[in-house]
Amino acid sequence: MTDREGKNFTTLRPGEYVFMAGLMAIFATLVVLMVTRDPLTAVLAGAGIFVIVVIAIAMLLLAVIPNNTPEGEKKKPETGND
C-alpha cells in the first residue's frame, strides 16, 4: 500500500502544485504578451501570477486539511473536542 492510498481525499505532491501554478503563469504570460506585445511586461506579469497562485494554493490547503487531535484530548471525553 502506498502513502497515497486509503485516504478520504486525494492529495497532491508539492511539485504538482508548483506545476499547476507554473501552467497558470505561462498562460498569463502568453495572454499579456499577446495583448501588450512587450516581453518584459509579460514576464513580470507571469512571475507575479506564479507567486500569487502559489500563495493562494498554500492558503487553500491550510484551510482544507484538518489538524490532528492531540493525544491527551482523545482519551478525555469531557473536553468537548470529540
C-alpha positions, -999 to +999 in steps of 0.1 A: +000+000+000+014+034-009+012+065+012-015+079-012-040+051-008-067+047+018-073+084+024-107+102+022-095+127-003-068+128-030-037+147-020-012+160-045+025+163-041+041+198-037+057+195-071+022+191-086+010+223-070+040+242-083+034+227-118-002+239-117+010+274-107+035+273-135+009+264-161-013+293-149+017+316-150+026+305-186-010+311-196-010+346-181+024+354-197+011+344-231-021+365-227-002+395-216+023+391-244-005+389-270-022+420-256+008+443-249+034+429-273+060+437-246+081+407-235+093+424-203+058+432-191+046+397-200+074+380-180+068+403-150+031+396-151+038+358-154+062+359-124+037+378-103+008+354-112+031+325-103+038+339-068+001+348-063-011+313-073+014+295-052+004+316-021-033+311-029-029+273-032-010+272+001-037+292+019-064+270+005-046+238+016-042+252+051-080+258+052-089+224+038-065+199+056-078+193+092-054+194+122-047+162+141-063+159+176-036+160+203-031+127+221-043+139+255-076+151+242-085+118+225-088+100+259-108+126+277-145+127+265-153+157+287-131+181+268-157+189+242-133+182+213-146+147+205 
